[in-house]
Amino acid sequence: MDVRILLFFLFFMLSCNYSDRSQKVYSSPQGYDLGSPVRYRVRESMQEISGIALYPDERRILAINDEEGKIFEIDVKATKAYPTWKFGKNDDYEDLCETDSGIFVLKSNGSLFRIRNLFTDSVTSVHYKFGKKGKKEFETAYFDKNKNSIITICKNCEDDKKLGVTSAYSFRLDSMVFESDPVFQLDDKEIAKLAGIDMRFFKPSAAAIHPIEHRLYIVASVNQLLVISDLEGHVQEAYNLRHRLFLQPEGLAFAPNGDMYISNEGGYDGVANILKFTYKKK
């Protein structure tokens, strides 16, 4: 056999073997099928949808985009413009969550806004500043009822990079004050190991507590991952997300029956949507 042909054949076989080893594995958490969602497209005003919270009826969804200081009420069956309520100036807003003390909106610098008089003509907000110094960026906030706190998870904090962790901070609703030390830290290496990928930093974009399992579900748009941990940040499971379905996952919420909703920004190559994953109880 010609030496060049032999070398080409060996190179081809090695390439195939490498590809097989490096290919991502796609699976779903028990109770869900991440490959078969119900898809709801959203209107042009929400192409940069960055956070969601559900009404109990699973039809109307509160949402924000990451540029305007507005809360939108999305009706998944609506054919007209969504109602909106202005709570603040245009800025970089990343998530919202519903608590026993009302609706809160997260700004990318870690600050929170408590929304007052929502659904009226006199909406206002109270600003609570995240005081920790240094470079930081947040996209994730969720309500932990047992802690009576809003937990925010850092996407990009300079202290975390040195330690290989992703820190979460608590905003206590009894005192309306941020705690200065992390309430927990996710282990980035453990997440990469469970997902079977090469990942340097974990960058969460949304999270919510499962109402039946009482575990924390976290999506990460940059990493294309769904990660599950206990409520103290001990990572338990990690799942790779297919880009064709999860174009840019930035919002996550649960219905009381466990149905999971994940919102995707439109980006440059698609249309924003909200995906519903029906929960089949274990």
ROMI-698682 format. One record per residue (C-alpha): x, y, z; residue in three letters. Coordinates in Angstrom, 3 decimals. Last residue first. Example, Ala and Ser with C-alpha at 12.3 -4.5 7.8 and 13.67 -1.06 7.14 Angstrom:
! residues 2
<X 13.670; Y -1.060; Z 7.140; aa SER>
<X 12.300; Y -4.500; Z 7.800; aa ALA>
This chain:
! residues 282
<X -40.865; Y 9.764; Z 39.933; aa LYS>
<X -43.319; Y 12.487; Z 38.936; aa LYS>
<X -43.616; Y 13.151; Z 35.246; aa LYS>
<X -42.821; Y 16.822; Z 34.759; aa TYR>
<X -43.764; Y 18.493; Z 31.486; aa THR>
<X -40.972; Y 20.546; Z 29.927; aa PHE>
<X -42.134; Y 23.958; Z 28.682; aa LYS>
<X -39.855; Y 26.022; Z 26.454; aa LEU>
<X -40.132; Y 29.803; Z 26.229; aa ILE>
<X -38.963; Y 31.475; Z 23.039; aa ASN>
<X -36.691; Y 34.039; Z 21.461; aa ALA>
<X -36.205; Y 33.768; Z 17.705; aa VAL>
<X -32.912; Y 32.716; Z 16.161; aa GLY>
<X -29.462; Y 33.508; Z 14.814; aa ASP>
<X -28.332; Y 36.777; Z 16.358; aa TYR>
<X -29.560; Y 36.198; Z 19.886; aa GLY>
<X -33.171; Y 35.197; Z 20.425; aa GLY>
<X -33.014; Y 34.851; Z 24.185; aa GLU>
<X -34.212; Y 31.531; Z 25.508; aa ASN>
<X -36.686; Y 30.932; Z 28.341; aa SER>
<X -36.823; Y 27.704; Z 30.344; aa ILE>
<X -40.061; Y 26.491; Z 31.915; aa TYR>
<X -40.242; Y 23.360; Z 34.072; aa MET>
<X -43.443; Y 21.543; Z 35.003; aa ASP>
<X -43.043; Y 20.463; Z 38.633; aa GLY>
<X -46.713; Y 20.537; Z 39.696; aa ASN>
<X -46.287; Y 23.961; Z 41.382; aa PRO>
<X -45.018; Y 25.430; Z 38.085; aa ALA>
<X -41.270; Y 25.901; Z 37.859; aa PHE>
<X -39.084; Y 28.734; Z 36.577; aa ALA>
<X -35.896; Y 29.258; Z 34.573; aa LEU>
<X -34.643; Y 32.194; Z 32.471; aa GLY>
<X -31.491; Y 32.872; Z 30.408; aa GLU>
<X -31.161; Y 29.896; Z 28.056; aa PRO>
<X -29.473; Y 31.066; Z 24.828; aa GLN>
<X -30.250; Y 28.792; Z 21.891; aa LEU>
<X -31.427; Y 25.911; Z 24.014; aa PHE>
<X -33.198; Y 23.781; Z 21.406; aa LEU>
<X -30.637; Y 23.772; Z 18.573; aa ARG>
<X -27.886; Y 24.283; Z 21.171; aa HIS>
<X -28.471; Y 20.892; Z 22.752; aa ARG>
<X -28.057; Y 21.040; Z 26.525; aa LEU>
<X -25.479; Y 18.987; Z 28.422; aa ASN>
<X -26.693; Y 17.627; Z 31.746; aa TYR>
<X -25.171; Y 17.836; Z 35.237; aa ALA>
<X -26.140; Y 16.004; Z 38.438; aa GLU>
<X -25.465; Y 16.128; Z 42.192; aa GLN>
<X -23.605; Y 19.358; Z 42.984; aa VAL>
<X -23.522; Y 20.276; Z 46.672; aa HIS>
<X -24.740; Y 23.894; Z 46.765; aa GLY>
<X -26.537; Y 23.902; Z 50.111; aa GLU>
<X -29.974; Y 23.568; Z 48.515; aa LEU>
<X -28.991; Y 20.295; Z 46.843; aa ASP>
<X -27.556; Y 20.519; Z 43.365; aa SER>
<X -28.774; Y 20.122; Z 39.790; aa ILE>
<X -26.941; Y 21.493; Z 36.744; aa VAL>
<X -28.381; Y 22.169; Z 33.272; aa LEU>
<X -25.590; Y 23.033; Z 30.869; aa LEU>
<X -24.841; Y 24.935; Z 27.661; aa GLN>
<X -21.662; Y 26.378; Z 29.247; aa ASN>
<X -22.385; Y 29.965; Z 28.175; aa VAL>
<X -26.129; Y 29.592; Z 28.794; aa SER>
<X -25.835; Y 28.067; Z 32.264; aa ALA>
<X -29.032; Y 26.632; Z 33.715; aa VAL>
<X -29.415; Y 25.856; Z 37.419; aa ILE>
<X -31.901; Y 23.533; Z 39.140; aa TYR>
<X -31.818; Y 23.542; Z 42.954; aa LEU>
<X -33.429; Y 20.636; Z 44.778; aa ARG>
<X -36.669; Y 20.471; Z 46.723; aa HIS>
<X -37.841; Y 17.494; Z 44.626; aa GLU>
<X -41.454; Y 18.698; Z 44.546; aa ILE>
<X -41.235; Y 22.500; Z 44.152; aa PRO>
<X -37.909; Y 22.412; Z 42.251; aa HIS>
<X -35.883; Y 25.412; Z 43.400; aa ILE>
<X -35.012; Y 27.903; Z 40.674; aa ALA>
<X -31.944; Y 29.029; Z 38.731; aa ALA>
<X -30.839; Y 31.270; Z 35.860; aa ALA>
<X -27.710; Y 32.320; Z 33.893; aa SER>
<X -24.966; Y 30.365; Z 35.640; aa PRO>
<X -21.337; Y 30.684; Z 34.419; aa LYS>
<X -19.178; Y 27.700; Z 35.434; aa PHE>
<X -15.492; Y 28.301; Z 34.676; aa PHE>
<X -12.808; Y 26.181; Z 32.978; aa ARG>
<X -14.949; Y 23.518; Z 31.384; aa MET>
<X -13.702; Y 20.423; Z 29.543; aa ASP>
<X -16.773; Y 18.216; Z 29.388; aa ILE>
<X -18.121; Y 14.996; Z 30.877; aa GLY>
<X -21.092; Y 16.732; Z 32.500; aa ALA>
<X -20.383; Y 15.153; Z 35.906; aa LEU>
<X -16.667; Y 15.971; Z 35.642; aa LYS>
<X -17.293; Y 19.559; Z 34.510; aa ALA>
<X -19.668; Y 20.121; Z 37.430; aa ILE>
<X -17.171; Y 18.636; Z 39.895; aa GLU>
<X -14.443; Y 20.894; Z 38.536; aa LYS>
<X -16.615; Y 23.998; Z 38.976; aa ASP>
<X -17.407; Y 23.267; Z 42.642; aa ASP>
<X -20.427; Y 25.372; Z 43.635; aa LEU>
<X -19.923; Y 27.711; Z 46.580; aa GLN>
<X -22.371; Y 28.313; Z 49.420; aa PHE>
<X -23.883; Y 31.151; Z 51.491; aa VAL>
<X -20.999; Y 33.307; Z 50.300; aa PRO>
<X -19.782; Y 35.892; Z 52.839; aa ASP>
<X -21.046; Y 39.502; Z 53.021; aa SER>
<X -24.696; Y 38.757; Z 53.772; aa GLU>
<X -26.941; Y 41.105; Z 51.839; aa PHE>
<X -29.511; Y 43.082; Z 53.835; aa VAL>
<X -33.297; Y 43.426; Z 53.634; aa MET>
<X -33.506; Y 42.487; Z 57.352; aa SER>
<X -36.194; Y 39.786; Z 57.266; aa ASP>
<X -35.733; Y 39.278; Z 53.513; aa LEU>
<X -32.112; Y 38.185; Z 53.814; aa ARG>
<X -30.104; Y 38.595; Z 50.614; aa PHE>
<X -27.840; Y 35.553; Z 50.409; aa SER>
<X -24.823; Y 35.137; Z 48.153; aa TYR>
<X -23.783; Y 32.275; Z 45.873; aa ALA>
<X -20.194; Y 31.689; Z 44.749; aa SER>
<X -18.957; Y 29.724; Z 41.737; aa THR>
<X -15.742; Y 27.851; Z 42.466; aa VAL>
<X -12.318; Y 27.249; Z 40.917; aa GLY>
<X -10.533; Y 29.104; Z 43.733; aa LEU>
<X -8.663; Y 31.799; Z 41.796; aa LYS>
<X -11.571; Y 32.331; Z 39.428; aa LYS>
<X -14.005; Y 32.773; Z 42.327; aa ASP>
<X -12.329; Y 35.943; Z 43.633; aa ASP>
<X -12.759; Y 37.696; Z 40.267; aa GLU>
<X -16.509; Y 37.167; Z 40.086; aa CYS>
<X -18.182; Y 36.185; Z 36.799; aa ASN>
<X -21.544; Y 34.470; Z 36.805; aa LYS>
<X -22.259; Y 34.920; Z 40.494; aa CYS>
<X -25.266; Y 33.261; Z 42.053; aa ILE>
<X -27.911; Y 35.303; Z 43.886; aa THR>
<X -29.974; Y 33.729; Z 46.663; aa ILE>
<X -33.077; Y 35.595; Z 47.815; aa ILE>
<X -33.741; Y 34.777; Z 51.428; aa SER>
<X -36.338; Y 33.447; Z 53.841; aa ASN>
<X -33.890; Y 30.551; Z 54.368; aa LYS>
<X -36.668; Y 27.985; Z 54.112; aa ASN>
<X -38.368; Y 29.998; Z 51.358; aa LYS>
<X -35.329; Y 30.069; Z 49.077; aa ASP>
<X -36.137; Y 32.562; Z 46.319; aa PHE>
<X -34.011; Y 32.685; Z 43.165; aa TYR>
<X -31.530; Y 35.052; Z 41.518; aa ALA>
<X -29.151; Y 34.461; Z 38.613; aa THR>
<X -27.461; Y 36.775; Z 36.089; aa GLU>
<X -24.645; Y 38.275; Z 38.158; aa PHE>
<X -21.373; Y 39.971; Z 37.220; aa GLU>
<X -18.494; Y 40.926; Z 39.494; aa LYS>
<X -15.224; Y 42.849; Z 39.528; aa LYS>
<X -14.247; Y 43.864; Z 43.026; aa GLY>
<X -16.021; Y 45.031; Z 46.177; aa LYS>
<X -18.964; Y 43.361; Z 47.894; aa LYS>
<X -21.744; Y 45.837; Z 48.644; aa GLY>
<X -24.701; Y 44.538; Z 46.691; aa PHE>
<X -26.990; Y 47.564; Z 46.663; aa LYS>
<X -30.664; Y 47.334; Z 47.554; aa TYR>
<X -32.855; Y 49.603; Z 45.378; aa HIS>
<X -36.528; Y 50.159; Z 46.171; aa VAL>
<X -38.960; Y 50.178; Z 43.258; aa SER>
<X -42.067; Y 52.058; Z 42.171; aa THR>
<X -45.204; Y 51.203; Z 40.205; aa VAL>
<X -47.929; Y 53.859; Z 40.315; aa SER>
<X -50.213; Y 52.945; Z 37.415; aa ASP>
<X -50.953; Y 49.533; Z 38.952; aa THR>
<X -50.027; Y 45.932; Z 38.106; aa PHE>
<X -47.029; Y 46.102; Z 40.489; aa LEU>
<X -47.489; Y 48.426; Z 43.443; aa ASN>
<X -43.923; Y 47.921; Z 44.708; aa ARG>
<X -41.020; Y 46.155; Z 43.069; aa ILE>
<X -37.980; Y 45.387; Z 45.207; aa ARG>
<X -34.840; Y 46.033; Z 43.164; aa PHE>
<X -31.727; Y 43.954; Z 43.789; aa LEU>
<X -28.042; Y 44.745; Z 43.217; aa SER>
<X -25.630; Y 42.068; Z 41.992; aa GLY>
<X -23.872; Y 44.145; Z 39.312; aa ASN>
<X -26.031; Y 42.526; Z 36.601; aa SER>
<X -29.256; Y 43.864; Z 38.122; aa LYS>
<X -31.677; Y 41.451; Z 39.788; aa LEU>
<X -35.422; Y 42.148; Z 39.997; aa VAL>
<X -37.549; Y 41.385; Z 43.069; aa PHE>
<X -41.282; Y 40.632; Z 43.259; aa ILE>
<X -43.037; Y 40.553; Z 46.628; aa GLY>
<X -42.151; Y 39.797; Z 50.257; aa SER>
<X -43.212; Y 36.135; Z 50.130; aa ASP>
<X -40.958; Y 35.931; Z 47.082; aa THR>
<X -41.279; Y 36.108; Z 43.290; aa GLU>
<X -38.058; Y 36.181; Z 41.322; aa CYS>
<X -36.540; Y 38.306; Z 38.599; aa LEU>
<X -33.420; Y 37.987; Z 36.491; aa ASP>
<X -30.834; Y 39.863; Z 34.404; aa GLU>
<X -31.396; Y 43.604; Z 34.315; aa TYR>
<X -28.790; Y 45.764; Z 32.534; aa ASP>
<X -30.182; Y 49.310; Z 32.516; aa ASP>
<X -33.075; Y 51.450; Z 31.296; aa ASN>
<X -34.486; Y 53.405; Z 34.230; aa LYS>
<X -36.757; Y 51.818; Z 36.799; aa GLY>
<X -40.117; Y 50.192; Z 37.592; aa PHE>
<X -42.038; Y 50.525; Z 34.322; aa LYS>
<X -45.041; Y 48.185; Z 34.095; aa TRP>
<X -45.843; Y 46.328; Z 30.891; aa THR>
<X -48.861; Y 44.666; Z 29.261; aa PRO>
<X -47.857; Y 42.420; Z 26.333; aa TYR>
<X -48.746; Y 43.474; Z 22.807; aa ALA>
<X -51.405; Y 41.441; Z 21.003; aa LYS>
<X -51.730; Y 37.855; Z 19.816; aa THR>
<X -51.680; Y 36.264; Z 23.268; aa ALA>
<X -51.564; Y 32.496; Z 23.773; aa LYS>
<X -48.416; Y 32.396; Z 25.914; aa VAL>
<X -49.679; Y 35.406; Z 27.872; aa ASP>
<X -46.561; Y 37.339; Z 28.795; aa ILE>
<X -46.801; Y 40.017; Z 31.478; aa GLU>
<X -43.783; Y 42.286; Z 31.100; aa PHE>
<X -41.832; Y 43.990; Z 33.882; aa ILE>
<X -39.960; Y 47.072; Z 32.778; aa LYS>
<X -36.606; Y 48.695; Z 33.482; aa GLY>
<X -35.496; Y 48.123; Z 29.915; aa GLU>
<X -32.281; Y 46.517; Z 28.656; aa GLU>
<X -32.043; Y 42.913; Z 29.843; aa ASP>
<X -35.609; Y 41.871; Z 29.199; aa ASN>
<X -37.973; Y 41.111; Z 32.039; aa ILE>
<X -40.653; Y 38.482; Z 32.505; aa ALA>
<X -43.872; Y 37.604; Z 34.302; aa LEU>
<X -45.588; Y 34.583; Z 32.782; aa ILE>
<X -49.279; Y 33.970; Z 32.131; aa ARG>
<X -50.458; Y 30.562; Z 31.028; aa ARG>
<X -49.119; Y 28.216; Z 33.677; aa GLU>
<X -52.165; Y 28.967; Z 35.914; aa ASP>
<X -49.981; Y 29.361; Z 39.020; aa PRO>
<X -48.374; Y 32.507; Z 37.570; aa TYR>
<X -44.804; Y 31.930; Z 36.605; aa LEU>
<X -41.570; Y 33.922; Z 36.962; aa ALA>
<X -39.145; Y 34.695; Z 34.125; aa ILE>
<X -35.729; Y 36.246; Z 33.470; aa GLY>
<X -33.570; Y 37.476; Z 30.598; aa SER>
<X -35.847; Y 37.901; Z 27.605; aa ILE>
<X -33.761; Y 39.612; Z 24.902; aa GLU>
<X -36.204; Y 38.935; Z 22.062; aa GLN>
<X -38.986; Y 40.070; Z 24.403; aa MET>
<X -40.355; Y 43.123; Z 22.562; aa SER>
<X -40.435; Y 41.080; Z 19.337; aa GLU>
<X -43.137; Y 38.792; Z 20.695; aa ARG>
<X -42.557; Y 35.413; Z 22.281; aa VAL>
<X -42.573; Y 31.962; Z 20.724; aa ARG>
<X -43.911; Y 29.160; Z 22.892; aa TYR>
<X -42.399; Y 25.691; Z 22.459; aa ARG>
<X -43.697; Y 22.560; Z 24.180; aa VAL>
<X -40.561; Y 20.594; Z 24.906; aa PRO>
<X -39.371; Y 17.205; Z 23.679; aa SER>
<X -35.579; Y 16.747; Z 23.859; aa GLY>
<X -35.191; Y 17.660; Z 27.517; aa LEU>
<X -37.462; Y 14.772; Z 28.493; aa ASP>
<X -38.198; Y 15.205; Z 32.185; aa TYR>
<X -39.012; Y 13.121; Z 35.272; aa GLY>
<X -35.477; Y 11.842; Z 35.813; aa GLN>
<X -33.032; Y 14.415; Z 34.551; aa PRO>
<X -32.359; Y 14.227; Z 30.811; aa SER>
<X -29.574; Y 12.936; Z 28.556; aa SER>
<X -27.121; Y 14.287; Z 25.991; aa TYR>
<X -23.548; Y 12.971; Z 25.936; aa VAL>
<X -20.987; Y 15.251; Z 24.389; aa LYS>
<X -18.523; Y 13.949; Z 21.820; aa GLN>
<X -14.887; Y 14.074; Z 22.883; aa SER>
<X -14.203; Y 10.332; Z 22.942; aa ARG>
<X -16.007; Y 9.640; Z 19.681; aa ASP>
<X -14.243; Y 12.534; Z 17.950; aa SER>
<X -10.869; Y 11.276; Z 19.114; aa TYR>
<X -11.598; Y 7.812; Z 17.760; aa ASN>
<X -12.728; Y 9.240; Z 14.436; aa CYS>
<X -9.636; Y 11.408; Z 14.157; aa SER>
<X -7.361; Y 8.447; Z 14.944; aa LEU>
<X -9.028; Y 6.390; Z 12.225; aa MET>
<X -8.687; Y 9.171; Z 9.650; aa PHE>
<X -5.025; Y 9.755; Z 10.529; aa PHE>
<X -4.300; Y 6.049; Z 10.136; aa LEU>
<X -6.011; Y 5.961; Z 6.715; aa PHE>
<X -4.162; Y 9.089; Z 5.561; aa PHE>
<X -0.839; Y 7.598; Z 6.650; aa LEU>
<X -1.586; Y 4.370; Z 4.780; aa LEU>
<X -2.602; Y 6.278; Z 1.640; aa ILE>
<X 0.621; Y 8.298; Z 1.782; aa ARG>
<X 2.697; Y 5.152; Z 2.287; aa VAL>
<X 1.201; Y 3.504; Z -0.812; aa ASP>
<X 0.000; Y 0.000; Z 0.000; aa MET>
